[in-house]
Amino acid sequence: MKNHLETATVFKGTSKTIQNELLQVMLDVCHEKIANEIKEAKYLAVIADETSDVSNQFQLAIVYRYISNNKPVERFWLFINPPTHDADGLSDCIINELKVTS
C-alpha cells in the first residue's frame, strides 16, 4: 500500500471516500478477528465506560477482556454514541455489540 501511494501516477486512492472505505475495511477485519477470538474464549468480560468528548458528544467506549492462546488480552471494540444516557440505553448498546461478536 505504501509503495502504491508513493509510486502511483494515475490513481492514488487518497480521496476522503476511499480513505474512509479503507479504514472501514480494516475495522471490519479487526472486528472479525476479535469476534473469532471471543467465540473461542471460555470467559468474557465487558468493560464499558461513558464520557463526553471535547465537542460535548456523549460516548460509550466498549472493551472486551478474555483469554486468547492462554494469555489475557484486552481489545478495544468501539466508541458509540448511545441514543439515551440512562441504564436501559447503555445496556441496549452493550447487548447489541455483544450480538455482533456471536
Jmol script that loads the backbone (N, CA, C; Angstrom):
load data "model"
ATOM      1  N   MET A   1       0.823  -1.171   0.000  1.00  0.00           N
ATOM      2  CA  MET A   1       0.000   0.000   0.000  1.00  0.00           C
ATOM      3  C   MET A   1       0.882   1.255   0.000  1.00  0.00           C
ATOM      4  N   LYS A   2       1.855   1.261   0.883  1.00  0.00           N
ATOM      5  CA  LYS A   2       2.755   2.410   0.961  1.00  0.00           C
ATOM      6  C   LYS A   2       3.442   2.629  -0.382  1.00  0.00           C
ATOM      7  N   ASN A   3       3.941   1.540  -0.965  1.00  0.00           N
ATOM      8  CA  ASN A   3       4.625   1.630  -2.252  1.00  0.00           C
ATOM      9  C   ASN A   3       3.681   2.174  -3.322  1.00  0.00           C
ATOM     10  N   HIS A   4       2.456   1.687  -3.336  1.00  0.00           N
ATOM     11  CA  HIS A   4       1.477   2.146  -4.322  1.00  0.00           C
ATOM     12  C   HIS A   4       1.229   3.643  -4.182  1.00  0.00           C
ATOM     13  N   LEU A   5       1.015   4.106  -2.952  1.00  0.00           N
ATOM     14  CA  LEU A   5       0.737   5.529  -2.741  1.00  0.00           C
ATOM     15  C   LEU A   5       1.919   6.408  -3.136  1.00  0.00           C
ATOM     16  N   GLU A   6       3.122   5.878  -2.990  1.00  0.00           N
ATOM     17  CA  GLU A   6       4.310   6.660  -3.326  1.00  0.00           C
ATOM     18  C   GLU A   6       4.629   6.650  -4.815  1.00  0.00           C
ATOM     19  N   THR A   7       4.251   5.580  -5.533  1.00  0.00           N
ATOM     20  CA  THR A   7       4.662   5.455  -6.934  1.00  0.00           C
ATOM     21  C   THR A   7       3.532   5.583  -7.949  1.00  0.00           C
ATOM     22  N   ALA A   8       2.283   5.524  -7.535  1.00  0.00           N
ATOM     23  CA  ALA A   8       1.165   5.587  -8.486  1.00  0.00           C
ATOM     24  C   ALA A   8       1.135   6.943  -9.183  1.00  0.00           C
ATOM     25  N   THR A   9       0.864   6.908 -10.492  1.00  0.00           N
ATOM     26  CA  THR A   9       0.801   8.162 -11.244  1.00  0.00           C
ATOM     27  C   THR A   9      -0.627   8.518 -11.630  1.00  0.00           C
ATOM     28  N   VAL A  10      -1.499   7.535 -11.764  1.00  0.00           N
ATOM     29  CA  VAL A  10      -2.866   7.803 -12.197  1.00  0.00           C
ATOM     30  C   VAL A  10      -3.830   7.798 -11.013  1.00  0.00           C
ATOM     31  N   PHE A  11      -3.835   6.724 -10.276  1.00  0.00           N
ATOM     32  CA  PHE A  11      -4.786   6.566  -9.166  1.00  0.00           C
ATOM     33  C   PHE A  11      -4.022   6.388  -7.873  1.00  0.00           C
ATOM     34  N   LYS A  12      -4.206   7.303  -6.958  1.00  0.00           N
ATOM     35  CA  LYS A  12      -3.502   7.209  -5.681  1.00  0.00           C
ATOM     36  C   LYS A  12      -4.411   6.729  -4.562  1.00  0.00           C
ATOM     37  N   GLY A  13      -5.720   6.831  -4.741  1.00  0.00           N
ATOM     38  CA  GLY A  13      -6.638   6.360  -3.712  1.00  0.00           C
ATOM     39  C   GLY A  13      -6.618   7.196  -2.453  1.00  0.00           C
ATOM     40  N   THR A  14      -6.359   8.477  -2.603  1.00  0.00           N
ATOM     41  CA  THR A  14      -6.245   9.313  -1.407  1.00  0.00           C
ATOM     42  C   THR A  14      -7.463  10.204  -1.186  1.00  0.00           C
ATOM     43  N   SER A  15      -8.546   9.964  -1.906  1.00  0.00           N
ATOM     44  CA  SER A  15      -9.743  10.770  -1.665  1.00  0.00           C
ATOM     45  C   SER A  15     -10.318  10.423  -0.295  1.00  0.00           C
ATOM     46  N   LYS A  16     -11.096  11.339   0.232  1.00  0.00           N
ATOM     47  CA  LYS A  16     -11.715  11.140   1.549  1.00  0.00           C
ATOM     48  C   LYS A  16     -12.567   9.870   1.565  1.00  0.00           C
ATOM     49  N   THR A  17     -13.330   9.658   0.512  1.00  0.00           N
ATOM     50  CA  THR A  17     -14.206   8.484   0.440  1.00  0.00           C
ATOM     51  C   THR A  17     -13.398   7.197   0.448  1.00  0.00           C
ATOM     52  N   ILE A  18     -12.359   7.145  -0.341  1.00  0.00           N
ATOM     53  CA  ILE A  18     -11.535   5.936  -0.411  1.00  0.00           C
ATOM     54  C   ILE A  18     -10.822   5.695   0.913  1.00  0.00           C
ATOM     55  N   GLN A  19     -10.307   6.747   1.521  1.00  0.00           N
ATOM     56  CA  GLN A  19      -9.648   6.587   2.817  1.00  0.00           C
ATOM     57  C   GLN A  19     -10.624   6.060   3.863  1.00  0.00           C
ATOM     58  N   ASN A  20     -11.849   6.585   3.878  1.00  0.00           N
ATOM     59  CA  ASN A  20     -12.854   6.109   4.829  1.00  0.00           C
ATOM     60  C   ASN A  20     -13.215   4.652   4.569  1.00  0.00           C
ATOM     61  N   GLU A  21     -13.318   4.275   3.306  1.00  0.00           N
ATOM     62  CA  GLU A  21     -13.615   2.881   2.968  1.00  0.00           C
ATOM     63  C   GLU A  21     -12.479   1.960   3.401  1.00  0.00           C
ATOM     64  N   LEU A  22     -11.232   2.382   3.196  1.00  0.00           N
ATOM     65  CA  LEU A  22     -10.089   1.580   3.639  1.00  0.00           C
ATOM     66  C   LEU A  22     -10.097   1.415   5.154  1.00  0.00           C
ATOM     67  N   LEU A  23     -10.369   2.492   5.870  1.00  0.00           N
ATOM     68  CA  LEU A  23     -10.445   2.406   7.333  1.00  0.00           C
ATOM     69  C   LEU A  23     -11.564   1.469   7.770  1.00  0.00           C
ATOM     70  N   GLN A  24     -12.711   1.528   7.091  1.00  0.00           N
ATOM     71  CA  GLN A  24     -13.831   0.655   7.447  1.00  0.00           C
ATOM     72  C   GLN A  24     -13.476  -0.811   7.206  1.00  0.00           C
ATOM     73  N   VAL A  25     -12.806  -1.091   6.104  1.00  0.00           N
ATOM     74  CA  VAL A  25     -12.389  -2.466   5.811  1.00  0.00           C
ATOM     75  C   VAL A  25     -11.411  -2.967   6.874  1.00  0.00           C
ATOM     76  N   MET A  26     -10.471  -2.114   7.284  1.00  0.00           N
ATOM     77  CA  MET A  26      -9.524  -2.515   8.333  1.00  0.00           C
ATOM     78  C   MET A  26     -10.250  -2.767   9.652  1.00  0.00           C
ATOM     79  N   LEU A  27     -11.234  -1.922   9.972  1.00  0.00           N
ATOM     80  CA  LEU A  27     -12.027  -2.128  11.185  1.00  0.00           C
ATOM     81  C   LEU A  27     -12.786  -3.444  11.110  1.00  0.00           C
ATOM     82  N   ASP A  28     -13.379  -3.736   9.959  1.00  0.00           N
ATOM     83  CA  ASP A  28     -14.120  -4.989   9.790  1.00  0.00           C
ATOM     84  C   ASP A  28     -13.216  -6.202   9.996  1.00  0.00           C
ATOM     85  N   VAL A  29     -12.000  -6.145   9.467  1.00  0.00           N
ATOM     86  CA  VAL A  29     -11.048  -7.248   9.636  1.00  0.00           C
ATOM     87  C   VAL A  29     -10.687  -7.414  11.110  1.00  0.00           C
ATOM     88  N   CYS A  30     -10.421  -6.307  11.790  1.00  0.00           N
ATOM     89  CA  CYS A  30     -10.091  -6.370  13.225  1.00  0.00           C
ATOM     90  C   CYS A  30     -11.263  -6.919  14.026  1.00  0.00           C
ATOM     91  N   HIS A  31     -12.475  -6.436  13.740  1.00  0.00           N
ATOM     92  CA  HIS A  31     -13.650  -6.921  14.462  1.00  0.00           C
ATOM     93  C   HIS A  31     -13.870  -8.413  14.225  1.00  0.00           C
ATOM     94  N   GLU A  32     -13.632  -8.860  13.011  1.00  0.00           N
ATOM     95  CA  GLU A  32     -13.792 -10.288  12.714  1.00  0.00           C
ATOM     96  C   GLU A  32     -12.788 -11.122  13.511  1.00  0.00           C
ATOM     97  N   LYS A  33     -11.552 -10.659  13.593  1.00  0.00           N
ATOM     98  CA  LYS A  33     -10.525 -11.372  14.357  1.00  0.00           C
ATOM     99  C   LYS A  33     -10.892 -11.410  15.835  1.00  0.00           C
ATOM    100  N   ILE A  34     -11.311 -10.281  16.378  1.00  0.00           N
ATOM    101  CA  ILE A  34     -11.689 -10.226  17.793  1.00  0.00           C
ATOM    102  C   ILE A  34     -12.900 -11.115  18.050  1.00  0.00           C
ATOM    103  N   ALA A  35     -13.896 -11.060  17.172  1.00  0.00           N
ATOM    104  CA  ALA A  35     -15.095 -11.890  17.342  1.00  0.00           C
ATOM    105  C   ALA A  35     -14.736 -13.369  17.329  1.00  0.00           C
ATOM    106  N   ASN A  36     -13.826 -13.771  16.456  1.00  0.00           N
ATOM    107  CA  ASN A  36     -13.397 -15.176  16.416  1.00  0.00           C
ATOM    108  C   ASN A  36     -12.671 -15.572  17.693  1.00  0.00           C
ATOM    109  N   GLU A  37     -11.833 -14.681  18.224  1.00  0.00           N
ATOM    110  CA  GLU A  37     -11.147 -14.970  19.486  1.00  0.00           C
ATOM    111  C   GLU A  37     -12.147 -15.090  20.630  1.00  0.00           C
ATOM    112  N   ILE A  38     -13.147 -14.215  20.636  1.00  0.00           N
ATOM    113  CA  ILE A  38     -14.162 -14.250  21.694  1.00  0.00           C
ATOM    114  C   ILE A  38     -14.950 -15.551  21.634  1.00  0.00           C
ATOM    115  N   LYS A  39     -15.263 -16.026  20.440  1.00  0.00           N
ATOM    116  CA  LYS A  39     -16.012 -17.280  20.299  1.00  0.00           C
ATOM    117  C   LYS A  39     -15.242 -18.456  20.885  1.00  0.00           C
ATOM    118  N   GLU A  40     -13.922 -18.395  20.829  1.00  0.00           N
ATOM    119  CA  GLU A  40     -13.084 -19.464  21.366  1.00  0.00           C
ATOM    120  C   GLU A  40     -12.836 -19.319  22.867  1.00  0.00           C
ATOM    121  N   ALA A  41     -13.094 -18.150  23.419  1.00  0.00           N
ATOM    122  CA  ALA A  41     -12.794 -17.887  24.831  1.00  0.00           C
ATOM    123  C   ALA A  41     -13.832 -18.539  25.737  1.00  0.00           C
ATOM    124  N   LYS A  42     -13.359 -19.012  26.876  1.00  0.00           N
ATOM    125  CA  LYS A  42     -14.254 -19.633  27.849  1.00  0.00           C
ATOM    126  C   LYS A  42     -15.029 -18.572  28.628  1.00  0.00           C
ATOM    127  N   TYR A  43     -14.372 -17.467  28.932  1.00  0.00           N
ATOM    128  CA  TYR A  43     -14.986 -16.375  29.683  1.00  0.00           C
ATOM    129  C   TYR A  43     -14.773 -15.066  28.934  1.00  0.00           C
ATOM    130  N   LEU A  44     -15.670 -14.130  29.188  1.00  0.00           N
ATOM    131  CA  LEU A  44     -15.581 -12.821  28.553  1.00  0.00           C
ATOM    132  C   LEU A  44     -15.988 -11.753  29.558  1.00  0.00           C
ATOM    133  N   ALA A  45     -15.179 -10.717  29.656  1.00  0.00           N
ATOM    134  CA  ALA A  45     -15.525  -9.552  30.475  1.00  0.00           C
ATOM    135  C   ALA A  45     -15.749  -8.369  29.546  1.00  0.00           C
ATOM    136  N   VAL A  46     -16.764  -7.591  29.851  1.00  0.00           N
ATOM    137  CA  VAL A  46     -17.064  -6.396  29.071  1.00  0.00           C
ATOM    138  C   VAL A  46     -16.754  -5.182  29.934  1.00  0.00           C
ATOM    139  N   ILE A  47     -15.959  -4.293  29.395  1.00  0.00           N
ATOM    140  CA  ILE A  47     -15.640  -3.040  30.074  1.00  0.00           C
ATOM    141  C   ILE A  47     -16.317  -1.936  29.267  1.00  0.00           C
ATOM    142  N   ALA A  48     -17.197  -1.203  29.912  1.00  0.00           N
ATOM    143  CA  ALA A  48     -17.904  -0.114  29.243  1.00  0.00           C
ATOM    144  C   ALA A  48     -17.744   1.145  30.082  1.00  0.00           C
ATOM    145  N   ASP A  49     -17.353   2.216  29.431  1.00  0.00           N
ATOM    146  CA  ASP A  49     -17.158   3.480  30.131  1.00  0.00           C
ATOM    147  C   ASP A  49     -17.736   4.596  29.283  1.00  0.00           C
ATOM    148  N   GLU A  50     -18.487   5.475  29.925  1.00  0.00           N
ATOM    149  CA  GLU A  50     -19.103   6.566  29.194  1.00  0.00           C
ATOM    150  C   GLU A  50     -18.487   7.892  29.600  1.00  0.00           C
ATOM    151  N   THR A  51     -18.432   8.780  28.615  1.00  0.00           N
ATOM    152  CA  THR A  51     -17.845  10.095  28.847  1.00  0.00           C
ATOM    153  C   THR A  51     -18.334  11.055  27.769  1.00  0.00           C
ATOM    154  N   SER A  52     -18.037  12.303  27.943  1.00  0.00           N
ATOM    155  CA  SER A  52     -18.293  13.299  26.901  1.00  0.00           C
ATOM    156  C   SER A  52     -16.960  13.656  26.259  1.00  0.00           C
ATOM    157  N   ASP A  53     -16.959  13.787  24.930  1.00  0.00           N
ATOM    158  CA  ASP A  53     -15.714  14.164  24.256  1.00  0.00           C
ATOM    159  C   ASP A  53     -15.576  15.691  24.232  1.00  0.00           C
ATOM    160  N   VAL A  54     -14.570  16.192  23.550  1.00  0.00           N
ATOM    161  CA  VAL A  54     -14.286  17.632  23.558  1.00  0.00           C
ATOM    162  C   VAL A  54     -15.407  18.463  22.944  1.00  0.00           C
ATOM    163  N   SER A  55     -16.210  17.868  22.093  1.00  0.00           N
ATOM    164  CA  SER A  55     -17.329  18.598  21.486  1.00  0.00           C
ATOM    165  C   SER A  55     -18.638  18.347  22.230  1.00  0.00           C
ATOM    166  N   ASN A  56     -18.530  17.843  23.461  1.00  0.00           N
ATOM    167  CA  ASN A  56     -19.685  17.534  24.312  1.00  0.00           C
ATOM    168  C   ASN A  56     -20.601  16.466  23.723  1.00  0.00           C
ATOM    169  N   GLN A  57     -20.052  15.585  22.914  1.00  0.00           N
ATOM    170  CA  GLN A  57     -20.786  14.427  22.421  1.00  0.00           C
ATOM    171  C   GLN A  57     -20.649  13.313  23.442  1.00  0.00           C
ATOM    172  N   PHE A  58     -21.763  12.745  23.853  1.00  0.00           N
ATOM    173  CA  PHE A  58     -21.752  11.644  24.802  1.00  0.00           C
ATOM    174  C   PHE A  58     -21.265  10.391  24.079  1.00  0.00           C
ATOM    175  N   GLN A  59     -20.270   9.698  24.636  1.00  0.00           N
ATOM    176  CA  GLN A  59     -19.715   8.497  24.008  1.00  0.00           C
ATOM    177  C   GLN A  59     -19.621   7.359  25.005  1.00  0.00           C
ATOM    178  N   LEU A  60     -19.795   6.172  24.494  1.00  0.00           N
ATOM    179  CA  LEU A  60     -19.620   4.951  25.268  1.00  0.00           C
ATOM    180  C   LEU A  60     -18.491   4.160  24.616  1.00  0.00           C
ATOM    181  N   ALA A  61     -17.475   3.831  25.391  1.00  0.00           N
ATOM    182  CA  ALA A  61     -16.370   3.002  24.897  1.00  0.00           C
ATOM    183  C   ALA A  61     -16.604   1.578  25.374  1.00  0.00           C
ATOM    184  N   ILE A  62     -16.423   0.621  24.483  1.00  0.00           N
ATOM    185  CA  ILE A  62     -16.582  -0.793  24.834  1.00  0.00           C
ATOM    186  C   ILE A  62     -15.265  -1.506  24.577  1.00  0.00           C
ATOM    187  N   VAL A  63     -14.817  -2.236  25.596  1.00  0.00           N
ATOM    188  CA  VAL A  63     -13.575  -3.007  25.543  1.00  0.00           C
ATOM    189  C   VAL A  63     -13.901  -4.410  26.023  1.00  0.00           C
ATOM    190  N   TYR A  64     -13.338  -5.413  25.375  1.00  0.00           N
ATOM    191  CA  TYR A  64     -13.517  -6.809  25.790  1.00  0.00           C
ATOM    192  C   TYR A  64     -12.223  -7.325  26.395  1.00  0.00           C
ATOM    193  N   ARG A  65     -12.374  -8.128  27.434  1.00  0.00           N
ATOM    194  CA  ARG A  65     -11.224  -8.780  28.065  1.00  0.00           C
ATOM    195  C   ARG A  65     -11.536 -10.280  28.114  1.00  0.00           C
ATOM    196  N   TYR A  66     -10.563 -11.087  27.673  1.00  0.00           N
ATOM    197  CA  TYR A  66     -10.746 -12.535  27.620  1.00  0.00           C
ATOM    198  C   TYR A  66      -9.382 -13.198  27.513  1.00  0.00           C
ATOM    199  N   ILE A  67      -9.379 -14.527  27.490  1.00  0.00           N
ATOM    200  CA  ILE A  67      -8.142 -15.296  27.362  1.00  0.00           C
ATOM    201  C   ILE A  67      -8.028 -15.782  25.919  1.00  0.00           C
ATOM    202  N   SER A  68      -6.879 -15.516  25.306  1.00  0.00           N
ATOM    203  CA  SER A  68      -6.604 -15.985  23.954  1.00  0.00           C
ATOM    204  C   SER A  68      -5.200 -16.575  23.938  1.00  0.00           C
ATOM    205  N   ASN A  69      -5.089 -17.810  23.470  1.00  0.00           N
ATOM    206  CA  ASN A  69      -3.796 -18.510  23.449  1.00  0.00           C
ATOM    207  C   ASN A  69      -3.148 -18.522  24.833  1.00  0.00           C
ATOM    208  N   ASN A  70      -3.962 -18.807  25.836  1.00  0.00           N
ATOM    209  CA  ASN A  70      -3.522 -18.899  27.235  1.00  0.00           C
ATOM    210  C   ASN A  70      -2.953 -17.596  27.784  1.00  0.00           C
ATOM    211  N   LYS A  71      -3.308 -16.481  27.178  1.00  0.00           N
ATOM    212  CA  LYS A  71      -2.856 -15.179  27.671  1.00  0.00           C
ATOM    213  C   LYS A  71      -4.058 -14.242  27.778  1.00  0.00           C
ATOM    214  N   PRO A  72      -4.104 -13.461  28.848  1.00  0.00           N
ATOM    215  CA  PRO A  72      -5.195 -12.481  28.940  1.00  0.00           C
ATOM    216  C   PRO A  72      -4.982 -11.359  27.921  1.00  0.00           C
ATOM    217  N   VAL A  73      -6.051 -11.004  27.240  1.00  0.00           N
ATOM    218  CA  VAL A  73      -5.981  -9.908  26.274  1.00  0.00           C
ATOM    219  C   VAL A  73      -7.118  -8.929  26.538  1.00  0.00           C
ATOM    220  N   GLU A  74      -6.876  -7.706  26.170  1.00  0.00           N
ATOM    221  CA  GLU A  74      -7.878  -6.659  26.292  1.00  0.00           C
ATOM    222  C   GLU A  74      -7.954  -5.983  24.934  1.00  0.00           C
ATOM    223  N   ARG A  75      -9.132  -5.997  24.336  1.00  0.00           N
ATOM    224  CA  ARG A  75      -9.294  -5.466  22.981  1.00  0.00           C
ATOM    225  C   ARG A  75     -10.332  -4.347  22.965  1.00  0.00           C
ATOM    226  N   PHE A  76      -9.910  -3.196  22.463  1.00  0.00           N
ATOM    227  CA  PHE A  76     -10.863  -2.106  22.250  1.00  0.00           C
ATOM    228  C   PHE A  76     -11.816  -2.526  21.145  1.00  0.00           C
ATOM    229  N   TRP A  77     -13.113  -2.321  21.357  1.00  0.00           N
ATOM    230  CA  TRP A  77     -14.111  -2.682  20.353  1.00  0.00           C
ATOM    231  C   TRP A  77     -14.568  -1.448  19.569  1.00  0.00           C
ATOM    232  N   LEU A  78     -15.082  -0.435  20.270  1.00  0.00           N
ATOM    233  CA  LEU A  78     -15.537   0.751  19.562  1.00  0.00           C
ATOM    234  C   LEU A  78     -15.966   1.860  20.504  1.00  0.00           C
ATOM    235  N   PHE A  79     -16.138   3.028  19.927  1.00  0.00           N
ATOM    236  CA  PHE A  79     -16.849   4.132  20.562  1.00  0.00           C
ATOM    237  C   PHE A  79     -18.225   4.170  19.923  1.00  0.00           C
ATOM    238  N   ILE A  80     -19.236   4.427  20.719  1.00  0.00           N
ATOM    239  CA  ILE A  80     -20.597   4.525  20.197  1.00  0.00           C
ATOM    240  C   ILE A  80     -21.292   5.696  20.872  1.00  0.00           C
ATOM    241  N   ASN A  81     -22.178   6.348  20.148  1.00  0.00           N
ATOM    242  CA  ASN A  81     -22.990   7.425  20.710  1.00  0.00           C
ATOM    243  C   ASN A  81     -24.361   6.857  21.048  1.00  0.00           C
ATOM    244  N   PRO A  82     -24.600   6.514  22.317  1.00  0.00           N
ATOM    245  CA  PRO A  82     -25.886   5.917  22.694  1.00  0.00           C
ATOM    246  C   PRO A  82     -27.035   6.906  22.480  1.00  0.00           C
ATOM    247  N   PRO A  83     -28.212   6.385  22.125  1.00  0.00           N
ATOM    248  CA  PRO A  83     -29.358   7.277  21.911  1.00  0.00           C
ATOM    249  C   PRO A  83     -29.835   7.932  23.208  1.00  0.00           C
ATOM    250  N   THR A  84     -29.647   7.239  24.330  1.00  0.00           N
ATOM    251  CA  THR A  84     -30.021   7.791  25.634  1.00  0.00           C
ATOM    252  C   THR A  84     -28.882   7.558  26.613  1.00  0.00           C
ATOM    253  N   HIS A  85     -28.940   8.262  27.731  1.00  0.00           N
ATOM    254  CA  HIS A  85     -27.868   8.163  28.721  1.00  0.00           C
ATOM    255  C   HIS A  85     -28.286   7.366  29.946  1.00  0.00           C
ATOM    256  N   ASP A  86     -29.463   6.765  29.909  1.00  0.00           N
ATOM    257  CA  ASP A  86     -29.922   6.002  31.070  1.00  0.00           C
ATOM    258  C   ASP A  86     -29.423   4.563  30.990  1.00  0.00           C
ATOM    259  N   ALA A  87     -29.666   3.813  32.053  1.00  0.00           N
ATOM    260  CA  ALA A  87     -29.167   2.433  32.139  1.00  0.00           C
ATOM    261  C   ALA A  87     -29.716   1.562  31.017  1.00  0.00           C
ATOM    262  N   ASP A  88     -30.982   1.750  30.661  1.00  0.00           N
ATOM    263  CA  ASP A  88     -31.568   0.940  29.585  1.00  0.00           C
ATOM    264  C   ASP A  88     -30.885   1.210  28.247  1.00  0.00           C
ATOM    265  N   GLY A  89     -30.640   2.473  27.946  1.00  0.00           N
ATOM    266  CA  GLY A  89     -29.994   2.822  26.683  1.00  0.00           C
ATOM    267  C   GLY A  89     -28.576   2.300  26.595  1.00  0.00           C
ATOM    268  N   LEU A  90     -27.826   2.435  27.698  1.00  0.00           N
ATOM    269  CA  LEU A  90     -26.442   1.953  27.709  1.00  0.00           C
ATOM    270  C   LEU A  90     -26.388   0.434  27.615  1.00  0.00           C
ATOM    271  N   SER A  91     -27.258  -0.234  28.384  1.00  0.00           N
ATOM    272  CA  SER A  91     -27.235  -1.702  28.348  1.00  0.00           C
ATOM    273  C   SER A  91     -27.670  -2.220  26.982  1.00  0.00           C
ATOM    274  N   ASP A  92     -28.618  -1.539  26.331  1.00  0.00           N
ATOM    275  CA  ASP A  92     -29.019  -1.946  24.975  1.00  0.00           C
ATOM    276  C   ASP A  92     -27.844  -1.852  24.006  1.00  0.00           C
ATOM    277  N   CYS A  93     -27.067  -0.779  24.105  1.00  0.00           N
ATOM    278  CA  CYS A  93     -25.888  -0.623  23.239  1.00  0.00           C
ATOM    279  C   CYS A  93     -24.894  -1.760  23.464  1.00  0.00           C
ATOM    280  N   ILE A  94     -24.635  -2.069  24.730  1.00  0.00           N
ATOM    281  CA  ILE A  94     -23.675  -3.132  25.061  1.00  0.00           C
ATOM    282  C   ILE A  94     -24.174  -4.473  24.546  1.00  0.00           C
ATOM    283  N   ILE A  95     -25.444  -4.768  24.784  1.00  0.00           N
ATOM    284  CA  ILE A  95     -26.018  -6.050  24.336  1.00  0.00           C
ATOM    285  C   ILE A  95     -25.985  -6.151  22.814  1.00  0.00           C
ATOM    286  N   ASN A  96     -26.316  -5.074  22.122  1.00  0.00           N
ATOM    287  CA  ASN A  96     -26.280  -5.093  20.650  1.00  0.00           C
ATOM    288  C   ASN A  96     -24.875  -5.362  20.126  1.00  0.00           C
ATOM    289  N   GLU A  97     -23.869  -4.787  20.760  1.00  0.00           N
ATOM    290  CA  GLU A  97     -22.491  -5.031  20.326  1.00  0.00           C
ATOM    291  C   GLU A  97     -22.055  -6.457  20.646  1.00  0.00           C
ATOM    292  N   LEU A  98     -22.536  -7.003  21.760  1.00  0.00           N
ATOM    293  CA  LEU A  98     -22.226  -8.404  22.073  1.00  0.00           C
ATOM    294  C   LEU A  98     -22.822  -9.337  21.023  1.00  0.00           C
ATOM    295  N   LYS A  99     -23.992  -8.993  20.514  1.00  0.00           N
ATOM    296  CA  LYS A  99     -24.626  -9.813  19.474  1.00  0.00           C
ATOM    297  C   LYS A  99     -23.775  -9.836  18.207  1.00  0.00           C
ATOM    298  N   VAL A 100     -23.087  -8.740  17.932  1.00  0.00           N
ATOM    299  CA  VAL A 100     -22.228  -8.667  16.742  1.00  0.00           C
ATOM    300  C   VAL A 100     -21.098  -9.693  16.835  1.00  0.00           C
ATOM    301  N   THR A 101     -20.626  -9.962  18.045  1.00  0.00           N
ATOM    302  CA  THR A 101     -19.495 -10.878  18.203  1.00  0.00           C
ATOM    303  C   THR A 101     -19.913 -12.343  18.163  1.00  0.00           C
ATOM    304  N   SER A 102     -21.223 -12.613  18.231  1.00  0.00           N
ATOM    305  CA  SER A 102     -21.638 -14.031  18.263  1.00  0.00           C
ATOM    306  C   SER A 102     -22.165 -14.511  16.940  1.00  0.00           C
TER     307      SER A 102
END
end "model"
wireframe off; spacefill off
backbone 0.3
color backbone group
